[in-house]
Amino acid sequence: MAPILMVVAWNMSERKQFLQLLKLGTGDSLVLAITFLLTVFADLTVAVEVGLVLAVILFVKRMGETHLVAKVLPDPASVKVAAHMVTDSHDCPQIGIYNVEGPLFFGAAYRFNDTMPGLGPGQAKLIILRMGKVPFIDTTGEANLAELVKQLQADGGKLMITGAQPQPYDLLKRTGLYDKIGAEQFFGHTGDAINAALGMIHTDRCAGCRHAAFRECGALSGMEAVPGRGVFKGRKPAVAGKLSSGIQ
């Protein structure tokens, strides 16, 4: 009976896949090696428990690495927002737009905190978070958002959220952060949030500004735009009219 069991076990071992995974040298390879060694030299139950814990840690680490936060601005060429549009000479001193991607949970909290803007003199006080690619938020992520809201409101600023998915939206409602932010600060599209933010800025600070972050900046700053360059070269008569943005 023992030889039969040995043959069956050998055929079930998937040795080719086992060796291939070990050769990869990834985190999965480490989990496999440790689990295998514990199975042989310790106990199967211990091996399964340790392997499961290591797999969970590896998963959390990978999920945290998929979380990205990037500052963006409208790209006139594509009528969308893009990170490459943000430069030292092309940025808005009053409005900050951030594209958030990936789950906002305890494993990604440090990334969110490190990439979000600092607050203080000279920093944008109107922050727009594009959260259409955030499928999940846990209580740690909610606490990070709450702290950002607290800092902004203490500094006279506002947080606006666009494209919130069902789970984050529901969690923010259940924790009360939705009401603290304000229902009027949630938008379906980034363009709507930009329009709202442009209505809150200090227009006196726009006079003479050469950043040209938005297409409305020409009317607000009184400067003449340089075609295709996203900068201003000099004064022009201010144009009155309704501000609008086509960004989705």
Phi, psi and omega in degrees: 000319182300314178300323179296316179297322179295318179295316179298316180297319179296319179291332180273352188287342182051053187299325180296315178294324179299310181293323179296318180292322178296323182291339181294329179068030180261182176297326177297323178297319179295315178299317180297314182297315181295316179297318180296314181295321178293325178297319183283314189259349180239255185212146181299319180297315178297319181298316180295317181296312180295318179299320179295316179297315179297321179295321178295316179299317179297320179296315180298319179298316181293319178296322178295326180286340179279351181281123182233140174230123181224138176281135185227166175215159178300138176254110183301334183287332184239357183055035174228181176257151182209147182289330184290348179283344183271117175223174179298328182261357181225083181201157180261124179290344185249337183235129176242125179249128183234130177267119182250127180231139178097164181295139178258090184224183188301330180287343181246006185299319182295324179293318179298314181295323183287330186262344178285154187287153171280156181250151181150189181302134178083355181265152178296136180252356175247107185250127176249121177256119176271104189247025179293340179250025175252099185281341188209140173227133174257186184294330177292317177297321178295322179294323177297316178296319180298320179294320177297317178299316180300315180294318180296312182295326177292335181261009179080019181253185180218150173250131177241141182237132180239145173065029182298132179281167187304313184295310176300319180300315180294319180296317179297327177290317183291329181274349180090355180292331177302313180291326180293320177291318181107127182302330182287352180263007176255130185228152178280330183229150181297323180301322179294321179293321178297317178300317180295318181295321179296334177281351181253350186288163175274103186295337179294333178282346181279338184300121178083000180291133183253010185288328177054044183290325181235159181292340177283349186296331180300314180291325183283323185270339184074020181254156180268129182283144172269116185306129174077359184247346178067027177225169179245146184247344181178180184289147170214160179299136179294140181254121179276146178161171181286134178280139179209155179223137181265007182290136179262000000 
